[in-house]
Amino acid sequence: MDFNLTDEQRMLIDTLRTMGEREKFRDLAQQIDASAQFPYHLIPKYAGMGLLGMTLSPAYGGGGQPGINAVLAIEELAKYSPMIAAPVFESNVGPVRVIDLFGTEEQKKAIIPGVCRGELSVSVCMTEPEAGSDLTSLATHAARDGDDFILNGRKTFITGGGHASHYMVYTRFGDIKGYKGIGGLLVEKGMPGFSFGRQEDFMGLRGMPSCDLIFEDVRVPGTNLVVRPGEFVNLMSTFDIERCGNAAMCLGVASGAMEAARTYAMERHAFGRPICDFQAIQFMIVDMAMRLDAARLLVYRAASGAGQGLPSIYEASMAKCYANEMVIDVTNTAMQVFGGYGYSREFPVERMLRDGRAWCVAGGTVQMLRITLASFLFGRRFDQRKSN
C-alpha cells in the first residue's frame, strides 16, 4: 500500500498553495463571509488552470484524472474557504459526474465542455420539504406527455440554486412507488414554469447560493432523461463521489483551523512565554493533528480505491461520517486555543467552525451514514419504516 503522492499531485498542491498566497485567499475568504457573495471571478481562473472538470472524460474536454486529484485540490483550497474550493468541487465530484458516467452522447457533448470552460454548472436536486434522509419518499413527479415529461414539485436547500445553469432533478416517474420509480431529469434554468425561492441565509458557508426550486408544469424534453426509473443504484453510486468531495471540504477546513491554532500558539504569550510551551496546548494541537490525519487516510482510501470510477459505498460513507465529525471537533478545539480571540470575527477560526458544521448534514447525515455502515457490518438492510 503506497501512501506517497505522485510528483504530479505534489506539484498540484504546491501550485494551489502558491496561488493562495499570491492571490491573498485568506483575505478573500474573510470578504466572502462578510459580504455573502460567491467568488465568481475565480471560475475563469480555475478553468484556465485545468481545475474544472479535471476528473471528467477527455473526449469532452475533461482532464481524465483520478478522483484523488480532485480531492487533493478541494482540500487545499478549502483550507482558505469552502467557497474558494466550491467551483472545483462542483465541476469534479458534483452531479456533472452523473452525466459523464451515465448520460447520453448528446448530453455529454452539450454539458461537459461548458463545465470545463466554466461556462456551465450542474446542481444536484434531491432534498424536498418532506424527503431528505428518506429519499425514496420523493413527491416531485414527472408524467410522460408524448416525447416530453411534465415536471411538478418542489426541492429545498439546493446548493447552487439560482446560480447553476442546469439542475439534475431526481423525481418520481409515473405511479411507481419506492426507489424503483425514481430517476433523474436534467432541467435547464429558464425553462417555463421553473422558478426559484428566496436565497437562504445560513449560519455558515456564507456566499454559497442555496434556495428552493419550484416546478410548475415544466415541460422537459425526453432527451433530458439521464437516470432512468429503476436505475436508483446509479444515482446512489455517483452520490458517493460527492461524499468524497464533501469529506475533502472537511479536511481543508480542519487543516486550516489547525494551522491557524498552531501558529497562534507560537505567537501568543502567557505567563511570560508562548502558550505552545504549555502541555495542555500541546496535547490539544496533537489531538487535532491525529484526528485530521485519521480522517485524511479514510478519505484518500475511498478516493484512491475508486481510481477513475466509483468509490466503495462503505469506504465513502465511513470517510464522510468520520470527517464530518472530525471537522467539528478540530475547529472547536482551535477556537479554544485562541481563547477569547477565537470568538471574534477578526480571526478565522469562528468562521471555520461555522463552515465546518454544515457538512454533517449536507450529502447525507452522519446518522444515515451509520445506518448504511451497519447494513454492511451486519450483512443485511435495516428498513427504517418498520422496527427491526
Secondary structure, DSSP 8 states (H G I E B T S, - for coil): ------HHHHHHHHHHHHHHHHTTHHHHHHHHHHHT---TTHHHHHHHHT-TTTTS-GGGT-----HHHHHHHHHHHHTT-HHHHHHHHHHHTSTHHHHHHHS-HHHHHHHHHHHHTTS--EEEE--BTTBSS-GGG---EEEEETTEEEEEEEEEEEETTTT-SEEEEEEEETT--GGGGEEEEEEETT-TTEEEEEE---SSSTT--EEEEEEEEEEEEGGGEEE-TT-HHHHHHHHHHHHHHHHHHHHHHHHHHHHHHHHHHHH-EETTEEGGGSHHHHHHHHHHHHHHHHHHHHHHHHHHHHTTS---HHHHHHHHHHHHHHHHHHHHHHHHHHGGGGGSTTSTHHHHHHHHTTTTTTTS-HHHHHHHHHHHHHTS---TTS--
